[in-house]
């Protein structure tokens, strides 16, 4: 897919990976739709930056805990553009839990990380009249266990579900629409700001390349997948070798 003038929706565009995705798709002169959940400060700053580079962008708010809010977002997109070429399901939340058997604590992560992604894909399909690609930003935690993960069980389950959803949807939508999931390893986003230097070092020591993945590397990888029409139905890892470290 040639990305110039293609309409690209990036959910969770106000976070570290989301902003990097916007910049990278922007380099290829795509028309960007930037979703945010609550605060618009980062989005405003990002749009100012993109405008200086003559990159077209449009922002849209939606609460992914609400199915009505998601529908309203896509109604807005349909009214403005009438179509969609690329959906990047990047929005997500991560929490730790004292009792991961308390399923009442699972609701937010399953709702935002998985169910909202499914709903976005459903609405996006109807707008991909000329074909397109759906890219789901997942996580290596949906593939394998790392460290003490039981406290993050709901997150891991939501990402494992996203991976399987991507595989099945790819079969259903082929050959017109491609579906791919991308599973980053440890990515250096603001989420790590509250982590001690000791814990950061411990985490990077698990990675064969001995460093964090950058949001820009995830974005570059995502754009490459969007451009390659031969890739669908795969869960692709960008993890610095984290998942093979045991070998």
TORVEXDREN-741342 format. One record per atom (N, C-alpha, C, O): y, x, z; residue in one letter. Coordinates in steps of 0.2 Angstrom, whole numbers, padded with zeros to 4 digits, always signed. Layout:
// residues N
YXZA;...
***
This chain:
// residues 247
-0006+0004+0000X;+0000+0000+0000X;+0006+0004+0000X;+0007+0009+0004X;+0011+0003-0005X;+0017+0006-0005X;+0022+0002+0000X;+0023-0004-0001X;+0025+0006+0005X;+0028+0002+0010X;+0035+0000+0009X;+0038-0004+0012X;+0038+0003+0004X;+0045+0002+0002X;+0046-0006+0001X;+0043-0009-0003X;+0051-0009+0005X;+0053-0016+0004X;+0047-0021+0007X;+0048-0027+0006X;+0042-0018+0010X;+0037-0022+0013X;+0039-0024+0019X;+0043-0021+0023X;+0037-0030+0021X;+0040-0033+0028X;+0035-0032+0033X;+0029-0034+0033X;+0037-0028+0038X;+0033-0026+0043X;+0035-0029+0050X;+0040-0028+0052X;+0030-0032+0054X;+0031-0034+0060X;+0028-0030+0065X;+0022-0029+0065X;+0032-0027+0070X;+0030-0023+0075X;+0031-0026+0082X;+0036-0027+0084X;+0025-0028+0085X;+0026-0031+0092X;+0027-0026+0097X;+0024-0020+0096X;+0030-0027+0102X;+0031-0022+0108X;+0035-0017+0105X;+0034-0011+0107X;+0040-0018+0101X;+0044-0013+0098X;+0049-0009+0102X;+0052-0004+0100X;+0050-0012+0109X;+0055-0008+0113X;+0052-0003+0117X;+0055+0001+0121X;+0045-0002+0117X;+0042+0003+0121X;+0042+0010+0117X;+0044+0010+0111X;+0039+0015+0120X;+0038+0022+0117X;+0035+0022+0110X;+0037+0024+0106X;+0029+0019+0110X;+0025+0019+0104X;+0028+0014+0099X;+0029+0016+0093X;+0031+0008+0101X;+0034+0004+0097X;+0040+0006+0093X;+0041+0005+0087X;+0044+0010+0097X;+0050+0013+0094X;+0048+0018+0089X;+0052+0019+0084X;+0043+0022+0090X;+0041+0027+0086X;+0038+0024+0079X;+0039+0027+0074X;+0035+0019+0080X;+0032+0015+0074X;+0038+0013+0070X;+0037+0013+0064X;+0043+0010+0073X;+0049+0007+0069X;+0052+0013+0065X;+0053+0012+0059X;+0053+0019+0068X;+0056+0024+0065X;+0052+0027+0059X;+0054+0028+0054X;+0045+0027+0060X;+0041+0030+0055X;+0040+0025+0049X;+0040+0027+0043X;+0039+0018+0050X;+0039+0014+0045X;+0046+0014+0041X;+0046+0013+0035X;+0051+0014+0045X;+0058+0015+0042X;+0059+0020+0037X;+0062+0020+0032X;+0056+0026+0039X;+0056+0032+0034X;+0054+0030+0027X;+0056+0033+0022X;+0049+0025+0027X;+0046+0023+0021X;+0050+0017+0018X;+0047+0014+0013X;+0056+0015+0021X;+0060+0010+0018X;+0057+0003+0019X;+0058-0001+0014X;+0053+0002+0024X;+0050-0005+0025X;+0055-0009+0028X;+0060-0006+0031X;+0055-0015+0027X;+0059-0020+0031X;+0056-0022+0038X;+0051-0025+0038X;+0060-0020+0043X;+0056-0021+0050X;+0058-0027+0053X;+0064-0029+0054X;+0053-0030+0056X;+0054-0035+0061X;+0052-0033+0068X;+0046-0031+0069X;+0057-0032+0073X;+0056-0029+0079X;+0055-0034+0085X;+0060-0037+0086X;+0049-0035+0087X;+0048-0040+0093X;+0049-0036+0099X;+0048-0031+0100X;+0052-0040+0104X;+0053-0038+0111X;+0052-0044+0115X;+0052-0050+0113X;+0050-0042+0122X;+0048-0048+0126X;+0054-0050+0131X;+0055-0056+0131X;+0057-0045+0134X;+0062-0047+0139X;+0069-0044+0137X;+0073-0047+0134X;+0069-0037+0139X;+0076-0034+0138X;+0077-0032+0131X;+0072-0029+0127X;+0083-0032+0128X;+0085-0031+0121X;+0088-0024+0121X;+0090-0022+0115X;+0089-0021+0126X;+0094-0015+0126X;+0091-0010+0122X;+0094-0007+0118X;+0084-0008+0123X;+0081-0003+0118X;+0081-0005+0111X;+0082-0001+0107X;+0080-0011+0110X;+0080-0014+0103X;+0087-0013+0100X;+0088-0011+0094X;+0092-0015+0103X;+0099-0014+0101X;+0101-0007+0099X;+0103-0005+0093X;+0099-0002+0103X;+0100+0005+0102X;+0096+0007+0096X;+0098+0011+0092X;+0089+0005+0096X;+0085+0007+0090X;+0088+0004+0083X;+0088+0007+0078X;+0090-0002+0083X;+0093-0005+0077X;+0099-0002+0075X;+0101-0001+0069X;+0103+0001+0080X;+0109+0004+0078X;+0107+0011+0074X;+0110+0013+0069X;+0102+0014+0077X;+0100+0020+0074X;+0097+0019+0067X;+0098+0023+0063X;+0093+0014+0067X;+0090+0013+0060X;+0096+0011+0055X;+0095+0013+0049X;+0101+0007+0057X;+0106+0005+0052X;+0110+0011+0050X;+0112+0011+0044X;+0110+0016+0054X;+0114+0022+0051X;+0110+0026+0046X;+0113+0030+0042X;+0103+0024+0045X;+0099+0027+0040X;+0098+0022+0035X;+0093+0023+0030X;+0102+0017+0035X;+0101+0011+0030X;+0094+0008+0030X;+0091+0007+0024X;+0091+0008+0035X;+0085+0004+0036X;+0086-0003+0039X;+0089-0004+0044X;+0083-0008+0035X;+0084-0015+0037X;+0080-0017+0043X;+0074-0015+0043X;+0083-0020+0048X;+0078-0022+0053X;+0081-0029+0056X;+0087-0030+0055X;+0077-0033+0059X;+0078-0039+0062X;+0074-0040+0068X;+0068-0038+0068X;+0078-0042+0074X;+0074-0042+0080X;+0073-0049+0082X;+0076-0054+0080X;+0067-0050+0085X;+0065-0057+0087X;+0062-0057+0094X;+0058-0052+0096X;+0063-0061+0099X;+0061-0061+0105X;+0055-0066+0106X;+0055-0072+0103X;+0050-0065+0110X;+0044-0069+0111X;+0041-0067+0118X;+0040-0061+0119X;+0039-0072+0122X;+0035-0071+0128X;+0028-0072+0126X;+0026-0077+0124X;+0024-0066+0126X;+0017-0067+0124X;+0013-0070+0129X;+0007-0071+0127X;+0015-0072+0134X;+0011-0076+0139X;+0011-0083+0137X;+0008-0088+0140X;+0015-0085+0132X;+0017-0092+0130X;+0015-0093+0122X;+0017-0089+0118X;+0010-0097+0121X;+0008-0098+0114X;+0014-0102+0110X;+0015-0100+0104X;+0018-0106+0114X;+0023-0109+0110X;+0029-0104+0108X;+0032-0104+0103X;+0029-0099+0112X;+0034-0093+0111X;+0032-0089+0105X;+0036-0087+0100X;+0026-0088+0104X;+0023-0084+0098X;+0024-0089+0092X;+0026-0086+0087X;+0022-0095+0092X;+0023-0099+0087X;+0031-0099+0084X;+0032-0099+0078X;+0035-0100+0089X;+0042-0100+0088X;+0044-0093+0084X;+0048-0094+0079X;+0041-0088+0086X;+0043-0081+0083X;+0041-0081+0076X;+0045-0079+0071X;+0035-0084+0074X;+0033-0084+0067X;+0036-0089+0063X;+0037-0088+0057X;+0038-0095+0066X;+0043-0100+0063X;+0049-0096+0061X;+0051-0097+0055X;+0052-0092+0065X;+0058-0088+0063X;+0057-0084+0058X;+0061-0083+0053X;+0051-0080+0058X;+0050-0075+0053X;+0048-0079+0046X;+0051-0076+0041X;+0045-0084+0046X;+0044-0088+0040X;+0050-0090+0037X;+0051-0090+0031X;+0055-0093+0041X;+0061-0096+0039X;+0065-0090+0036X;+0069-0092+0031X;+0065-0084+0038X;+0069-0079+0036X;+0066-0075+0030X;+0070-0074+0025X;+0060-0074+0030X;+0057-0070+0025X;+0052-0073+0021X;+0051-0072+0015X;+0049-0078+0023X;+0044-0082+0019X;+0037-0079+0018X;+0032-0082+0016X;+0036-0073+0021X;+0030-0069+0020X;+0030-0063+0025X;+0035-0062+0028X;+0024-0060+0025X;+0023-0054+0029X;+0018-0050+0026X;+0013-0052+0023X;+0019-0043+0026X;+0015-0038+0023X;+0011-0034+0028X;+0005-0033+0027X;+0014-0033+0034X;+0010-0029+0039X;+0012-0031+0045X;+0017-0033+0047X;+0006-0032+0049X;+0007-0034+0057X;+0004-0028+0061X;-0001-0026+0060X;+0008-0026+0065X;+0006-0021+0070X;+0006-0024+0077X;+0011-0024+0080X;+0000-0025+0079X;-0001-0028+0086X;+0000-0023+0091X;-0005-0020+0093X;+0006-0021+0093X;+0007-0015+0098X;+0008-0018+0105X;+0007-0014+0110X;+0011-0024+0106X;+0012-0026+0113X;+0006-0026+0117X;+0001-0028+0115X;+0008-0024+0123X;+0002-0023+0128X;+0005-0022+0135X;+0010-0019+0136X;+0001-0024+0140X;+0003-0022+0147X;-0003-0019+0150X;-0009-0020+0149X;-0002-0015+0156X;-0007-0011+0159X;-0006-0012+0167X;+0000-0011+0169X;-0011-0014+0170X;-0010-0015+0178X;-0016-0012+0181X;-0022-0011+0178X;-0015-0009+0187X;-0021-0008+0191X;-0022-0013+0197X;-0017-0016+0199X;-0028-0014+0199X;-0030-0019+0203X;-0034-0017+0209X;-0039-0012+0208X;-0033-0019+0215X;-0037-0018+0221X;-0044-0021+0220X;-0048-0017+0223X;-0044-0026+0217X;-0051-0030+0217X;-0051-0032+0210X;-0049-0038+0208X;-0055-0028+0206X;-0056-0030+0199X;-0061-0036+0198X;-0061-0038+0192X;-0064-0038+0203X;-0068-0044+0203X;-0065-0050+0203X;-0067-0056+0202X;-0058-0050+0205X;-0054-0056+0206X;-0051-0057+0199X;-0046-0055+0197X;-0055-0062+0196X;-0053-0063+0189X;-0046-0067+0188X;-0044-0067+0182X;-0043-0069+0193X;-0037-0072+0193X;-0032-0067+0191X;-0026-0068+0189X;-0033-0060+0193X;-0029-0055+0191X;-0030-0053+0184X;-0026-0048+0181X;-0034-0055+0180X;-0036-0053+0173X;-0031-0057+0168X;-0030-0055+0163X;-0028-0062+0171X;-0025-0067+0166X;-0020-0064+0161X;-0020-0065+0155X;-0015-0060+0165X;-0009-0057+0161X;-0012-0052+0155X;-0009-0053+0150X;-0016-0048+0157X;-0018-0043+0153X;-0023-0046+0147X;-0022-0044+0141X;-0027-0051+0148X;-0031-0054+0143X;-0026-0058+0139X;-0027-0058+0132X;-0021-0061+0142X;-0017-0065+0138X;-0012-0061+0133X;-0012-0063+0127X;-0009-0056+0136X;-0005-0052+0132X;-0008-0047+0127X;-0007-0047+0121X;-0013-0044+0130X;-0016-0038+0126X;-0021-0041+0120X;-0022-0038+0115X;-0025-0047+0122X;-0030-0049+0117X;-0028-0056+0114X;-0027-0056+0108X;-0027-0061+0118X;-0026-0068+0115X;-0020-0068+0111X;-0020-0071+0106X;-0014-0065+0113X;-0008-0065+0109X;-0009-0061+0103X;-0006-0063+0098X;-0013-0056+0103X;-0014-0052+0097X;-0018-0056+0092X;-0017-0056+0086X;-0023-0060+0095X;-0027-0065+0090X;-0022-0070+0087X;-0023-0072+0081X;-0018-0073+0091X;-0013-0078+0089X;-0008-0075+0084X;-0007-0078+0079X;-0006-0069+0085X;-0001-0066+0080X;-0005-0065+0073X;-0002-0066+0068X;-0011-0063+0074X;-0015-0062+0068X;-0016-0068+0064X;-0016-0068+0058X;-0017-0074+0068X;-0018-0080+0065X;-0012-0082+0061X;-0013-0084+0055X;-0006-0082+0064X;+0000-0084+0060X;+0001-0079+0055X;+0004-0081+0049X;+0000-0073+0056X;+0002-0068+0051X;-0002-0069+0044X;+0000-0068+0039X;-0009-0071+0045X;-0013-0072+0039X;-0010-0077+0034X;-0010-0076+0028X;-0007-0082+0037X;-0004-0087+0033X;+0002-0085+0029X;+0004-0088+0024X;+0005-0079+0031X;+0011-0077+0028X;+0009-0071+0023X;+0014-0069+0020X;+0003-0069+0023X;+0001-0063+0019X;-0001-0066+0012X;-0007-0065+0010X;+0003-0069+0009X;+0001-0072+0003X;-0001-0067-0003X;-0004-0069-0007X;+0002-0061-0002X;+0001-0056-0007X;-0004-0051-0005X;-0004-0045-0007X;-0008-0053+0001X;-0012-0048+0004X;-0008-0044+0009X;-0002-0045+0010X;-0011-0040+0013X;-0008-0036+0018X;-0013-0032+0023X;-0019-0032+0021X;-0010-0030+0028X;-0014-0026+0033X;-0012-0028+0040X;-0006-0029+0042X;-0017-0029+0045X;-0016-0030+0052X;-0019-0024+0055X;-0025-0022+0055X;-0014-0021+0059X;-0016-0015+0063X;-0016-0017+0070X;-0010-0018+0073X;-0021-0016+0074X;-0021-0018+0081X;-0021-0011+0085X;-0026-0007+0085X;-0016-0010+0089X;-0016-0004+0093X;-0020-0005+0099X;-0018-0009+0104X;-0025-0002+0100X;-0030-0003+0105X;-0029+0003+0110X;-0024+0005+0112X;-0035+0005+0113X;-0035+0011+0117X;-0042+0014+0118X;-0047+0010+0117X;-0043+0020+0119X;-0049+0023+0120X;-0053+0020+0127X;-0059+0021+0127X;-0049+0017+0131X;-0052+0014+0137X;-0056+0008+0135X;-0061+0006+0138X;-0055+0005+0129X;-0060+0000+0126X;-0066+0003+0123X;-0070-0001+0120X;-0067+0010+0123X;-0072+0013+0119X;-0077+0016+0125X;-0083+0016+0124X;-0074+0019+0129X;-0077+0024+0134X;-0074+0024+0141X;-0068+0022+0141X;-0077+0025+0146X;-0074+0026+0153X;-0071+0033+0154X;-0074+0038+0152X;-0065+0033+0157X;-0062+0039+0159X;-0060+0039+0166X;-0056+0034+0168X;-0062+0044+0170X;-0060+0044+0177X;-0062+0038+0181X;-0067+0035+0179X;-0058+0036+0185X;-0059+0031+0190X;-0055+0025+0186X;-0050+0023+0187X;-0059+0021+0182X;-0057+0016+0178X;-0058+0009+0181X;-0055+0004+0178X;-0062+0008+0186X;-0063+0001+0189X;-0057-0003+0190X;-0057-0009+0189X;-0052+0001+0193X;-0046-0003+0195X;-0042-0005+0189X;-0038-0010+0189X;-0044-0003+0183X;-0041-0005+0177X;-0046-0009+0172X;-0045-0009+0166X;-0051-0012+0175X;-0056-0015+0171X;-0053-0020+0167X;-0055-0021+0161X;-0049-0025+0169X;-0046-0030+0164X;-0043-0027+0158X;-0044-0030+0153X;-0039-0022+0159X;-0036-0018+0153X;-0041-0016+0148X;-0041-0017+0142X;-0046-0012+0151X;-0052-0010+0147X;-0055-0015+0143X;-0057-0015+0137X;-0057-0021+0146X;-0060-0026+0143X;-0056-0029+0138X;-0059-0031+0132X;-0049-0030+0139X;-0045-0033+0134X;-0045-0029+0128X;-0045-0031+0122X;-0045-0022+0128X;-0045-0017+0123X;-0052-0017+0119X;-0052-0017+0113X;-0057-0018+0123X;-0064-0018+0120X;-0064-0025+0115X;-0067-0024+0110X;-0062-0030+0118X;-0061-0036+0114X;-0057-0036+0108X;-0059-0038+0103X;-0052-0032+0108X;-0047-0031+0103X;-0051-0027+0097X;-0051-0029+0091X;-0055-0022+0099X;-0059-0018+0094X;-0064-0023+0090X;-0065-0022+0084X;-0068-0027+0094X;-0073-0031+0091X;-0069-0036+0087X;-0072-0038+0081X;-0064-0039+0089X;-0060-0044+0085X;-0058-0041+0079X;-0059-0044+0073X;-0056-0035+0079X;-0054-0032+0073X;-0059-0031+0068X;-0058-0032+0062X;-0065-0029+0070X;-0071-0028+0066X;-0073-0035+0062X;-0074-0035+0056X;-0073-0040+0066X;-0076-0046+0063X;-0070-0049+0059X;-0072-0052+0053X;-0064-0049+0061X;-0059-0052+0056X;-0058-0048+0050X;-0057-0051+0045X;-0060-0041+0050X;-0059-0037+0044X;-0064-0040+0039X;-0063-0041+0033X;-0070-0042+0041X;-0075-0045+0036X;-0073-0052+0034X;-0074-0053+0028X;-0070-0056+0038X;-0068-0063+0036X;-0062-0062+0031X;-0062-0067+0027X;-0058-0058+0032X;-0052-0058+0028X;-0052-0053+0021X;-0048-0054+0017X;-0057-0049+0021X;-0058-0045+0015X;-0059-0049+0009X;-0062-0055+0009X;-0057-0047+0003X;-0054-0041+0002X;-0046-0041+0002X;-0043-0036+0001X;-0043-0047+0003X;-0036-0048+0003X;-0032-0045+0008X;-0027-0042+0007X;-0035-0045+0014X;-0031-0043+0020X;-0036-0038+0024X;-0041-0039+0025X;-0033-0032+0025X;-0037-0027+0029X;-0035-0027+0036X;-0030-0029+0038X;-0040-0026+0040X;-0039-0026+0048X;-0042-0019+0051X;-0048-0018+0049X;-0038-0016+0055X;-0040-0010+0058X;-0037-0009+0065X;-0032-0012+0066X;-0041-0006+0069X;-0039-0005+0076X;-0038+0002+0077X;-0042+0006+0074X;-0033+0004+0080X;-0032+0011+0082X;-0032+0012+0089X;-0028+0009+0093X;-0036+0017+0092X;-0037+0018+0099X;-0034+0025+0101X;-0037+0030+0100X;-0028+0025+0103X;-0025+0032+0106X;-0028+0034+0112X;-0031+0029+0116X;-0028+0040+0114X;-0030+0043+0120X;-0024+0043+0125X;-0020+0038+0125X;-0023+0048+0128X;-0017+0048+0133X;-0011+0050+0129X;-0010+0055+0126X;-0006+0045+0129X;+0000+0045+0125X;+0006+0046+0130X;+0006+0042+0135X;+0010+0051+0129X;+0016+0052+0133X;+0021+0047+0132X;+0026+0048+0128X;+0021+0042+0136X;+0026+0036+0135X;+0029+0036+0142X;+0027+0039+0147X;+0035+0032+0143X;+0038+0031+0149X;+0033+0029+0155X;+0035+0030+0161X;+0028+0026+0153X;+0023+0024+0158X;+0021+0030+0163X;+0019+0029+0169X;+0021+0036+0160X;+0019+0042+0164X;+0024+0044+0169X;+0023+0049+0172X;+0030+0042+0168X;+0036+0044+0172X;+0035+0044+0179X;+0037+0049+0183X;+0031+0039+0182X;+0030+0039+0189X;+0024+0043+0191X;+0022+0043+0197X;+0020+0046+0187X;+0014+0050+0188X;+0016+0057+0190X;+0021+0060+0187X;+0013+0060+0195X;+0015+0066+0198X;+0013+0072+0193X;+0008+0070+0188X;+0016+0077+0193X;+0014+0083+0188X;+0007+0085+0189X;+0004+0087+0184X;+0004+0085+0195X;-0003+0086+0196X;-0007+0082+0193X;-0012+0084+0190X;-0006+0075+0193X;-0010+0070+0190X;-0009+0071+0182X;-0014+0070+0178X;-0003+0072+0180X;-0003+0073+0172X;-0007+0079+0170X;-0010+0079+0165X;-0007+0085+0174X;-0010+0091+0172X;-0018+0089+0172X;-0022+0092+0168X;-0020+0085+0177X;-0027+0084+0178X;-0029+0080+0172X;-0035+0081+0169X;-0025+0075+0169X;-0026+0071+0164X;-0027+0075+0157X;-0031+0074+0153X;-0022+0080+0156X;-0022+0084+0150X;-0028+0089+0150X;-0030+0091+0145X;-0030+0091+0156X;-0036+0095+0156X;-0042+0092+0154X;-0047+0095+0152X;-0042+0085+0154X;-0048+0082+0151X;-0048+0082+0143X;-0053+0081+0140X;-0042+0083+0140X;-0042+0083+0133X;-0043+0090+0130X;-0040+0095+0132X;-0047+0090+0125X;-0049+0097+0122X;-0042+0100+0119X;-0042+0107+0120X;-0037+0097+0117X;-0031+0100+0114X;-0026+0102+0120X;-0021+0105+0119X;-0028+0100+0126X;-0024+0101+0132X;-0017+0099+0132X;-0013+0102+0135X;-0016+0093+0129X;-0009+0090+0130X;-0010+0083+0128X;-0015+0080+0126X;-0004+0079+0130X;-0004+0072+0128X;-0003+0071+0120X;+0000+0076+0117X;-0005+0065+0118X;-0003+0063+0111X;+0004+0061+0112X;+0006+0058+0117X;+0008+0062+0106X;+0015+0059+0106X;+0015+0052+0103X;+0011+0051+0099X;+0020+0048+0105X;+0021+0042+0101X;+0022+0043+0094X;+0020+0039+0090X;+0025+0048+0092X;+0026+0050+0085X;+0020+0051+0081X;+0019+0049+0075X;+0015+0054+0084X;+0009+0056+0081X;+0005+0049+0080X;+0002+0048+0075X;+0005+0045+0085X;+0002+0038+0084X;+0005+0034+0078X;+0002+0031+0074X;+0012+0035+0078X;+0016+0031+0073X;+0014+0034+0066X;+0013+0030+0061X;+0014+0040+0065X;+0012+0044+0059X;+0005+0042+0056X;+0004+0040+0051X;+0000+0041+0061X;-0007+0039+0060X;-0007+0032+0057X;-0010+0030+0053X;-0003+0028+0061X;-0003+0021+0059X;+0000+0019+0052X;-0003+0016+0049X;+0005+0023+0051X;+0008+0022+0044X;+0003+0024+0039X;+0003+0021+0033X;+0000+0030+0040X;-0005+0032+0035X;-0011+0027+0034X;-0013+0026+0028X;-0013+0024+0039X;-0018+0019+0039X;-0015+0013+0035X;-0019+0010+0030X;-0009+0011+0036X;-0006+0005+0032X;-0006+0007+0025X;-0006+0002+0021X;-0005+0013+0023X;-0004+0015+0016X;-0011+0016+0012X;-0011+0015+0006X;-0016+0017+0016X;-0023+0018+0013X;-0027+0012+0012X;-0029+0009+0017X;-0027+0009+0006X;-0030+0003+0005X;-0038+0003+0005X;-0041-0002+0005X;-0041+0009+0007X;-0048+0009+0007X;-0051+0008+0014X;-0057+0008+0015X;-0046+0008+0019X;-0049+0008+0026X;-0048+0001+0029X;-0043-0002+0029X;-0054-0002+0031X;-0054-0008+0035X;-0060-0009+0039X;-0065-0005+0038X;-0059-0013+0044X;-0065-0014+0049X;-0067-0008+0053X;-0072-0008+0056X;-0062-0003+0054X;-0064+0002+0058X;-0060+0003+0064X;-0054+0000+0065X;-0062+0006+0070X;-0058+0007+0076X;-0057+0015+0075X;-0062+0019+0076X;-0051+0017+0074X;-0050+0024+0073X;-0047+0027+0079X;-0042+0025+0082X;-0049+0033+0081X;-0047+0036+0087X;-0042+0042+0085X;-0043+0045+0081X;-0037+0042+0089X;-0032+0047+0089X;-0031+0049+0097X;-0027+0047+0100X;-0035+0054+0099X;-0036+0055+0106X;-0036+0063+0108X;-0038+0064+0114X;-0035+0067+0103X;-0035+0074+0105X;-0042+0077+0107X;-0043+0082+0110X;-0047+0073+0105X;-0054+0075+0107X;-0056+0072+0113X;-0062+0074+0115X;-0053+0068+0116X;-0054+0065+0123X;-0061+0062+0123X;-0065+0063+0128X;-0063+0058+0118X;-0069+0055+0118X;-0075+0059+0117X;-0081+0057+0118X;-0074+0065+0115X;-0080+0070+0114X;-0080+0075+0119X;-0084+0080+0118X;-0076+0075+0124X;-0076+0081+0128X;-0082+0082+0132X;-0083+0088+0134X;-0086+0077+0133X;-0092+0078+0137X;-0098+0082+0133X;-0102+0084+0136X;-0096+0083+0126X;-0101+0087+0122X;-0099+0094+0122X;-0102+0098+0119X;
***
